[in-house]
Amino acid sequence: MAHYARGSAVAVIRLCNPPVNALSLAVLQALEDGLKKADADPSVKAVMICGENGKFSAGADIRGFSSPERHGGALGPIVSLIESSEKPVVAAIEGVALGGGLEVALGCHYRIAHMKAQMGLPEVTIGLLPGAEGTQRLPRLIGVPAALDMITTGKHIPATEALKLGLVDEIVEENTIEAAIRLANKVIGQPLGPRRLSLKPIPRLPNMEAFLREALVRVKQQARGWLAPELCFQAVRAAAERPFAAGVRRERELLQVLLTSGQARALQHAFFAERAVRRWAAPSGASWSSAAPQPVRKAAVVGLGTMGRGIVTSLVKANIPLVALEQNLEYLNKGRKAVMLLLEREAMKMEGGAQTLDFHNPARLHFTVDFDLLRDVDLVIEAVFENMALKKEIFHKLSKICKPGALLCTNTSALNIDEIASATSCPQQVIGTHFFSPAHVMRLLEIIRGRHTSPTAIATAMQLAKALKKVGVVVGNCFGFVGNRMMFPYVQQAVFLLEEGSRPEAVDQVLEDFGFKLGPFRMSDLAGLDVGWRSRKDQGLTGPSLPSGTPARQRHGQRYSPLPDLLCEQGRFGQKTGKGWYQYEQAGGRTATPDPWLHSFLSHYRDTHHIKTRFIDQEEILERCLFSLINEGFAILAEGIASGPEHLDVIYINGYGWPKHRGGPMFYASTVGLPRVLAKLQKYSEVHPDVPGLRPSAFLKKLVAAGNPPIKEWMSYLSQQSSKL
Ligand SMILES: CCC/C=C/C(=O)SCCNC(=O)CCNC(=O)[C@H](O)C(C)(C)COP(=O)([O-])OP(=O)([O-])OC[C@H]1O[C@@H](n2cnc3c(N)ncnc32)[C@H](O)[C@@H]1OP(=O)([O-])[O-]
């Protein structure tokens, strides 16, 4: 809805569609009616447009894109209608003016914003472009470079920056509505021609052609298969090169391409999935709506290795006072130095710098080796070495020292939360918080609920994720939880493909072309091959505890590849040693080059084990890696380890570099079609009967038998009893 009210000479149109005043068709209709009413009323001399509840508008209603033609088509003419009004129209921007919301404001003749308002054209992030003439108006107002930056990245900018760019005419600290009405009264009768952006020439650059050429290279590099940034670029280029009307025609053509590309649907799925995971539920019936978080006024981090340092940085950035603890002074000093370096770098990126972060103040960040200082903290995050005995020892100590009610979190990527909790007297307060490296950068926080974890503990961990500006996803307790458990079969297939005849660079290329930031081998070199090696040794899969006589390529009757172990035995741990699946310029180097040594090592390995080398095409590489990962996802859903496919998708997009424009692995499976995923898994499984990861999950089969229902309905095919969350 949009409410129309007439004051003295200024008519007020208030956009109203809680919670964010999205521009649904009903809102647009009401806006149009309001404009026409104001136009027809001779006593109205000016119009002010604002939003209900301190928010201008978050743009077109994303849920309405199922009928995109009607939606995209409806907004542009209304923006034109606003601009062509013979009475001045002022936008009063409070809260957010995003997407179509900002395009409405661009149609207005004047824009006034509250200091705390945020503006942006985030359509690119949901696979679209600002298709209500925004790609044509914005460059005319703020110039091509700034407009291109906003439109191709979708970033939100604060009002202060908007003022500097000339996007708004004025910012106010107090009542924006009153200020806008004052401004509207002031400009009554002034000529509107110069205020109509469609009539403005594009601000010229001396080197527009060269600028655009370089910008296109940058946009393409960053997009990696994501279509919208490049099409946004093309639309802005049209603004730079064509008259307004022709630019608008080009914008519409490009929007049509995006609307039918499939990527928009995937990105919109990702948008809603990220919001859906906030609504967690536990089998006990507790959920986000009934459980309240405990306040975290002070926290502690135990262990200042790579993960601990990132976690400390994250907490400091969230303004949470904390104690950082190490086992001895040597490690403490090393950790402190590294943390300070990280914080200094972070401060440089922030407005206000080090003062904003305040990390030199020991009341806010205290380094210590004294466990006793953990007595008064509300929450501890243990981030020591991935070793069960060590973690249990620390948790035993924590449960004795910390105050009653303190939340005890373990940062682990695979270990059993219940076993860790068993070392304490308060298992209800123990929870897994799996951070991703680098912990101050990566958005994902996998929150693992143990058998005894209380609803309050889950709610507190979710609240912590929010405070750290991360996406928290609650999952059940199993080996590898969700993310790593799905990753195991994927990596396993990649290594099997090498055994059968492929090369690391061929496998990586296919997955990077698909959109992953890094293929499995480049990723493994970055993370360090020794991490998995240690875990396999702990599991008795390799190393001295392996019973003699175990076949080299089999464990527990299943196919096993010793390739990664053999590389580790040669000291090839990846980037850190300068050699892994690739070679690097030096230890710690970042540039991977194919390694002839590895190629001849692989041939020798195949000869030793009598493996017939064959050519493996791109389709097989892609399907075996991705479908085995997806297959594990179905098993996870069936076991109740995650409460819906969108949880898995959010985890993969935010923690594992899955290309967002493909919507996450489970969404991708739905677009490929479950019958095809099943048929391919069946085919590969017949060829490799000793690989359980390729054996289709019962849940996948059930969904195919049920006629390949849409992703939203999948969970209704599972019985309630299966939940292990
Ligand atoms: C034709 C081509 C031109 C396209 C033009 C466009 O404008 S495209 C659009 C361009 N615009 C964008 O891309 C902006 C997208 N929105 C945002 O970035 C953020 O929501 C925010 C910054 C506005 C508020 O952040 P926050 O953390 O304070 O809150 P929150 O994020 O939790 O949202 C609260 C609730 O509102 C819901 N909802 C939100 N926006 C929309 C929407 N447009 N529509 C529908 N619903 C929307 C959201 O799902 C959630 O619902 P739930 O889960 O409670 O049922």
The ligand as a MOL file (V3000), in Angstrom:
LIG
                    3D

  0  0  0     0  0            999 V3000
M  V30 BEGIN CTAB
M  V30 COUNTS 55 57 0 0 0
M  V30 BEGIN ATOM
M  V30 1 C 12.7650 -5.6260 -12.3650 0
M  V30 2 C 14.1750 -5.5450 -12.0080 0
M  V30 3 C 14.4320 -4.4360 -11.0950 0
M  V30 4 C 14.5560 -4.9540 -9.7420 0
M  V30 5 C 14.3930 -4.1000 -8.7640 0
M  V30 6 C 14.5620 -4.4820 -7.3620 0
M  V30 7 O 14.2970 -3.6610 -6.5580 0
M  V30 8 S 15.0900 -6.0240 -6.9020 0
M  V30 9 C 15.2140 -5.9210 -5.1430 0
M  V30 10 C 16.4120 -5.1670 -4.7470 0
M  V30 11 N 16.4920 -5.0750 -3.3120 0
M  V30 12 C 17.2450 -5.9070 -2.5800 0
M  V30 13 O 17.9170 -6.7720 -3.0960 0
M  V30 14 C 17.2190 -5.6820 -1.0910 0
M  V30 15 C 17.0920 -6.9760 -0.3860 0
M  V30 16 N 16.9530 -6.8190 1.0490 0
M  V30 17 C 17.9920 -6.6100 1.8770 0
M  V30 18 O 19.1170 -6.4320 1.4670 0
M  V30 19 C 17.7320 -6.6520 3.3530 0
M  V30 20 O 16.5330 -7.3620 3.5340 0
M  V30 21 C 17.5770 -5.2710 4.0330 0
M  V30 22 C 18.9380 -4.5900 4.0280 0
M  V30 23 C 16.5580 -4.4370 3.3310 0
M  V30 24 C 17.1050 -5.4860 5.4910 0
M  V30 25 O 17.9700 -6.3590 6.1510 0
M  V30 26 P 17.5930 -6.9270 7.5900 0
M  V30 27 O 18.7310 -7.8120 7.9780 0
M  V30 28 O 17.2190 -5.8020 8.4570 0 CHG=-1
M  V30 29 O 16.2800 -7.7770 7.3920 0
M  V30 30 P 16.0460 -9.0750 6.4870 0
M  V30 31 O 17.0360 -9.1730 5.3980 0
M  V30 32 O 15.8700 -10.2330 7.3740 0 CHG=-1
M  V30 33 O 14.6470 -8.7130 5.8280 0
M  V30 34 C 13.4510 -8.6840 6.6060 0
M  V30 35 C 12.3700 -9.4220 5.8450 0
M  V30 36 O 12.0900 -8.7050 4.6460 0
M  V30 37 C 12.1980 -9.5590 3.5390 0
M  V30 38 N 12.6980 -8.7490 2.4090 0
M  V30 39 C 13.7430 -7.9090 2.4100 0
M  V30 40 N 13.8490 -7.2970 1.2160 0
M  V30 41 C 12.8420 -7.7850 0.4430 0
M  V30 42 C 12.4240 -7.5320 -0.8770 0
M  V30 43 N 13.0400 -6.6450 -1.6730 0
M  V30 44 N 11.3670 -8.2090 -1.3350 0
M  V30 45 C 10.7250 -9.0870 -0.5640 0
M  V30 46 N 11.0720 -9.3590 0.7080 0
M  V30 47 C 12.1270 -8.7080 1.2020 0
M  V30 48 C 13.1740 -10.6410 3.9700 0
M  V30 49 O 13.0070 -11.7930 3.1990 0
M  V30 50 C 12.7880 -10.8380 5.4090 0
M  V30 51 O 11.6360 -11.6320 5.4140 0
M  V30 52 P 11.4470 -12.7940 6.4800 0
M  V30 53 O 12.6390 -13.6750 6.3750 0
M  V30 54 O 11.3930 -12.0990 7.7890 0 CHG=-1
M  V30 55 O 10.1840 -13.4430 6.0990 0 CHG=-1
M  V30 END ATOM
M  V30 BEGIN BOND
M  V30 1 1 1 2
M  V30 2 1 2 3
M  V30 3 1 3 4
M  V30 4 2 4 5
M  V30 5 1 5 6
M  V30 6 2 6 7
M  V30 7 1 6 8
M  V30 8 1 8 9
M  V30 9 1 9 10
M  V30 10 1 10 11
M  V30 11 1 11 12
M  V30 12 2 12 13
M  V30 13 1 12 14
M  V30 14 1 14 15
M  V30 15 1 15 16
M  V30 16 1 16 17
M  V30 17 2 17 18
M  V30 18 1 17 19
M  V30 19 1 19 20
M  V30 20 1 19 21
M  V30 21 1 21 22
M  V30 22 1 21 23
M  V30 23 1 21 24
M  V30 24 1 24 25
M  V30 25 1 25 26
M  V30 26 2 26 27
M  V30 27 1 26 28
M  V30 28 1 26 29
M  V30 29 1 29 30
M  V30 30 2 30 31
M  V30 31 1 30 32
M  V30 32 1 30 33
M  V30 33 1 33 34
M  V30 34 1 34 35
M  V30 35 1 35 36
M  V30 36 1 35 50
M  V30 37 1 36 37
M  V30 38 1 37 38
M  V30 39 1 37 48
M  V30 40 1 38 39
M  V30 41 1 38 47
M  V30 42 2 39 40
M  V30 43 1 40 41
M  V30 44 1 41 42
M  V30 45 2 41 47
M  V30 46 1 42 43
M  V30 47 2 42 44
M  V30 48 1 44 45
M  V30 49 2 45 46
M  V30 50 1 46 47
M  V30 51 1 48 49
M  V30 52 1 48 50
M  V30 53 1 50 51
M  V30 54 1 51 52
M  V30 55 2 52 53
M  V30 56 1 52 54
M  V30 57 1 52 55
M  V30 END BOND
M  V30 END CTAB
M  END
